[in-house]
Amino acid sequence: MNLAQRLGFPENTKLLMVHADDAGLSHSENRATMQSLKNGMVNSCSIMVPCPWFYEMAVFAIDNMRFDYGVHLTLTCEWQHYRFGPVLPVDEVPSLVDDHGFFFKKREQLRKNAKVEDVEKELRAQIDRAIEFGLKPTHLDSHMYSVGADPRFFEVYKKLGSEYKMPVMINPQLMQMVGLDVRANIDTHDFVVDKVHYAVYDYFESGNMKQYYSGVFNDLVNGLNIVLIHPAFNDEEMKGITVNHPNFGAEWRQLDYESFTDPENMAKLKEHNIQLVTWRDVRAVLPF
């Protein structure tokens, strides 16, 4: 039986998850994520434990357990002036930080400097902090897919999923994006997301983001599709965080929010006979 059948749908069903990454990054990100969950099409999200606004999003999650929350495992911080680092003391994971004690900005820096034992300690600490806070995470995924910066990190990622009995986001497109060999790093027992849909900078630069998102519903495959978005508001807070970083910047994130709270797009789910599912649903039928 494939995933659709295990979930009670016909074999060729198009399953869709609209997933908001980066919850906890900022107040703006949190507000947009909350509104997208309550009033829009977003039905799953993941929370960045090391970020200053984690607390706000975690309180919302505990008060609204009907929604689907994962841990957005974080090993990098790409922003120019908004910097954060590990949840563990820096002297416990020194290979994960720059000279100022913050996460590296790029995956390449992480790959070059990070020791696998520090990666495991920090990722485990992020999951434990979320659980100790009272969250009941349904899945694990990765900020900037930095767990794919090195095959050893990817093995840690999968190991933690098995240990904590949570599915992890594994997808060939994301692996290729970060230069991780697909065949060498996917095992036969791994749960793999069939297709991930996400906007790229060309769409943003050309002004075609909303058109891309509107057309996503025509491009779904049979099986599990995940649309990855990063909803926030184009306000002063997000402009400050994303300064000189238009890729996934404040304007981009506002478009994400608008596209997936748009009633016209929401109506396309029924029009195309698309079934919304969550990581909680997926987790319930996987053999942990």
Legacy VTK file of the C-alpha trace (Angstrom):
# vtk DataFile Version 3.0
C-alpha trace
ASCII
DATASET POLYDATA
POINTS 288 float
0.000 0.000 0.000
1.207 3.490 -0.770
0.819 6.477 1.559
-2.540 7.563 0.127
-4.002 4.098 0.669
-2.628 3.901 4.194
-4.350 7.226 4.879
-7.638 5.881 3.521
-7.603 7.486 0.065
-7.512 5.927 -3.422
-4.092 4.900 -4.724
-3.653 7.828 -7.148
-4.745 10.602 -4.786
-2.884 13.902 -4.849
-1.967 14.627 -1.248
-0.903 18.146 -0.290
0.700 19.747 2.718
1.161 23.527 2.786
4.056 23.953 5.176
5.258 27.189 6.767
8.957 27.156 7.610
10.734 29.543 9.997
8.099 29.976 12.717
9.847 31.516 15.704
12.188 33.597 13.548
10.455 36.873 14.427
7.206 38.366 15.713
6.236 39.153 12.123
6.875 35.570 11.037
4.871 34.266 13.981
1.865 36.513 13.365
1.719 35.576 9.686
2.137 31.877 10.453
-0.599 31.950 13.083
-3.004 33.740 10.755
-2.143 31.372 7.900
-2.906 28.381 10.126
-6.175 29.822 11.442
-7.524 31.498 8.313
-5.550 30.201 5.350
-4.365 27.087 3.626
-1.281 26.397 5.748
-1.826 23.160 7.647
1.657 22.475 9.014
4.648 24.472 10.194
8.004 24.055 11.889
9.514 26.124 14.673
13.094 27.386 15.024
14.077 26.654 18.615
17.269 28.815 18.736
15.502 32.023 17.653
14.490 34.838 20.032
10.792 34.567 19.107
10.587 30.808 19.701
8.794 31.385 23.011
5.862 33.234 21.440
5.310 30.589 18.778
5.701 27.749 21.258
3.033 29.221 23.558
0.674 29.508 20.579
1.406 25.920 19.611
0.650 24.616 23.102
-2.585 26.612 23.204
-3.580 25.358 19.738
-2.600 21.700 19.671
-4.991 20.971 16.787
-2.407 22.415 14.431
0.626 20.515 13.153
4.056 21.612 14.427
7.545 20.290 13.822
11.055 21.303 14.840
12.896 23.308 12.172
16.378 22.038 13.023
18.746 24.977 12.715
22.493 25.008 12.072
22.866 28.208 10.032
21.865 31.867 10.293
21.950 33.650 6.945
21.083 37.205 8.006
23.454 40.175 7.932
22.557 41.907 11.213
20.110 39.524 12.890
22.309 36.831 14.394
21.585 33.836 16.572
23.464 30.733 17.620
23.068 27.334 19.254
20.815 26.571 22.199
23.750 24.838 23.877
26.583 26.897 25.392
29.079 27.785 22.684
31.904 26.012 24.494
29.961 22.736 24.175
29.598 23.013 20.378
32.473 25.309 19.329
32.725 23.978 15.776
29.221 25.251 14.927
29.889 28.956 15.442
31.852 31.838 13.978
34.263 34.087 15.872
31.335 35.927 17.487
29.544 32.804 18.699
26.814 32.798 16.052
25.862 30.141 13.525
27.644 30.358 10.170
25.759 32.099 7.373
26.359 29.487 4.694
26.125 25.720 4.421
29.624 25.642 2.942
31.043 27.180 6.128
29.131 24.662 8.203
30.441 21.789 6.087
34.015 23.033 6.413
34.004 23.664 10.169
31.375 21.584 11.946
32.202 18.367 13.760
29.531 15.723 13.470
29.436 15.163 17.235
28.662 18.869 17.763
25.933 18.704 15.119
24.289 15.789 16.901
24.530 17.407 20.333
22.973 20.661 19.134
20.177 19.107 17.087
19.303 16.804 19.961
19.262 19.799 22.318
16.865 21.682 20.035
14.425 18.761 19.959
14.708 18.260 23.715
14.095 21.935 24.431
10.938 21.904 22.310
9.634 18.804 24.083
10.586 20.077 27.547
8.724 23.309 26.796
5.576 21.258 26.269
5.469 20.957 22.495
4.498 17.683 20.859
6.354 17.915 17.538
5.054 15.796 14.693
8.133 15.919 12.461
11.656 17.198 11.904
12.897 19.306 9.024
15.862 21.587 8.489
16.493 25.313 8.071
18.185 25.889 4.701
18.317 22.079 4.560
21.678 22.432 6.285
21.503 18.842 7.507
22.370 18.017 3.907
25.636 19.959 4.001
27.484 16.717 4.768
26.374 13.074 4.500
27.367 12.534 8.134
25.009 15.315 9.245
22.257 13.735 7.165
22.758 10.419 8.927
22.431 12.181 12.287
19.202 13.784 11.054
17.720 10.419 10.094
18.963 8.817 13.306
17.223 11.462 15.414
13.987 10.944 13.501
14.093 7.238 14.290
15.066 7.810 17.902
12.326 10.363 18.587
9.837 8.460 16.402
9.198 11.392 14.073
9.285 11.492 10.276
12.008 13.683 8.810
11.741 15.673 5.609
13.645 13.679 2.989
13.255 14.736 -0.624
15.544 14.316 -3.655
14.978 17.897 -4.868
16.142 19.361 -1.572
19.088 16.985 -1.451
20.159 18.007 -4.948
19.741 21.674 -4.013
22.406 21.311 -1.303
24.674 18.990 -3.295
23.887 15.775 -1.421
24.068 12.587 -3.478
20.545 11.161 -3.601
21.294 7.508 -4.313
24.036 7.296 -1.722
21.983 8.886 1.049
18.461 7.471 0.711
17.928 3.993 2.121
15.129 1.657 1.097
13.362 2.091 4.449
13.452 5.925 4.378
10.151 7.755 3.981
10.560 10.103 1.007
8.326 13.047 0.080
7.325 12.628 -3.559
7.568 16.273 -4.613
8.431 19.558 -2.945
7.217 22.815 -4.478
8.913 26.101 -3.642
9.438 29.463 -5.287
12.870 30.462 -6.545
14.456 33.881 -6.866
13.746 34.144 -10.595
10.003 34.094 -9.885
10.379 36.828 -7.295
12.668 39.006 -9.392
10.353 38.789 -12.412
7.239 39.527 -10.359
5.763 36.076 -10.973
5.587 34.694 -7.431
1.802 34.797 -7.146
1.367 33.305 -10.603
3.716 30.476 -9.652
1.790 29.714 -6.484
-1.531 29.886 -8.309
-0.238 27.336 -10.802
1.167 24.940 -8.209
-2.200 23.226 -7.899
-1.962 22.137 -11.540
1.503 20.676 -10.982
0.870 18.234 -8.155
1.888 14.607 -8.565
0.091 11.546 -7.277
1.450 10.987 -3.790
2.671 13.467 -1.192
3.316 17.042 -2.320
4.641 19.674 0.066
4.558 23.385 -0.739
7.238 25.119 1.324
6.565 28.759 2.174
7.863 31.332 4.648
4.964 33.639 5.563
5.688 36.956 7.259
4.730 40.592 6.817
6.655 43.185 4.852
7.045 45.360 7.943
9.947 47.190 9.557
10.902 44.192 11.675
11.249 41.846 8.698
12.910 44.517 6.572
15.538 44.883 9.286
16.074 41.147 9.609
16.333 40.544 5.861
18.313 43.644 4.890
20.380 43.076 1.717
18.787 39.629 1.387
15.880 39.879 -1.092
15.927 36.104 -1.532
13.378 35.028 1.109
13.240 38.662 2.204
10.379 40.653 3.722
8.589 41.326 0.434
8.916 37.669 -0.604
7.427 36.508 2.694
4.492 38.892 2.403
3.706 37.337 -0.991
3.856 33.879 0.591
1.351 34.970 3.212
-1.008 36.569 0.704
-0.910 33.637 -1.711
-1.887 31.034 0.864
-4.625 33.052 2.534
-6.141 33.889 -0.869
-9.718 32.499 -1.137
-9.251 31.886 -4.872
-6.275 29.628 -4.234
-8.039 27.925 -1.358
-10.959 27.090 -3.670
-8.585 25.251 -6.006
-8.192 22.440 -3.491
-11.757 21.321 -4.135
-11.574 22.160 -7.827
-8.587 19.823 -8.333
-9.751 17.157 -5.850
-6.679 17.647 -3.671
-6.559 16.098 -0.209
-4.836 18.080 2.532
-2.767 15.998 4.942
-0.398 16.836 7.779
2.786 15.369 9.175
0.678 14.149 12.089
-1.379 12.114 9.613
1.769 10.753 7.978
3.404 9.910 11.289
0.360 7.901 12.362
0.761 5.410 9.498
4.556 5.070 9.473
6.180 2.081 11.211
8.071 3.554 14.151
LINES 1 289
288 0 1 2 3 4 5 6 7 8 9 10 11 12 13 14 15 16 17 18 19 20 21 22 23 24 25 26 27 28 29 30 31 32 33 34 35 36 37 38 39 40 41 42 43 44 45 46 47 48 49 50 51 52 53 54 55 56 57 58 59 60 61 62 63 64 65 66 67 68 69 70 71 72 73 74 75 76 77 78 79 80 81 82 83 84 85 86 87 88 89 90 91 92 93 94 95 96 97 98 99 100 101 102 103 104 105 106 107 108 109 110 111 112 113 114 115 116 117 118 119 120 121 122 123 124 125 126 127 128 129 130 131 132 133 134 135 136 137 138 139 140 141 142 143 144 145 146 147 148 149 150 151 152 153 154 155 156 157 158 159 160 161 162 163 164 165 166 167 168 169 170 171 172 173 174 175 176 177 178 179 180 181 182 183 184 185 186 187 188 189 190 191 192 193 194 195 196 197 198 199 200 201 202 203 204 205 206 207 208 209 210 211 212 213 214 215 216 217 218 219 220 221 222 223 224 225 226 227 228 229 230 231 232 233 234 235 236 237 238 239 240 241 242 243 244 245 246 247 248 249 250 251 252 253 254 255 256 257 258 259 260 261 262 263 264 265 266 267 268 269 270 271 272 273 274 275 276 277 278 279 280 281 282 283 284 285 286 287
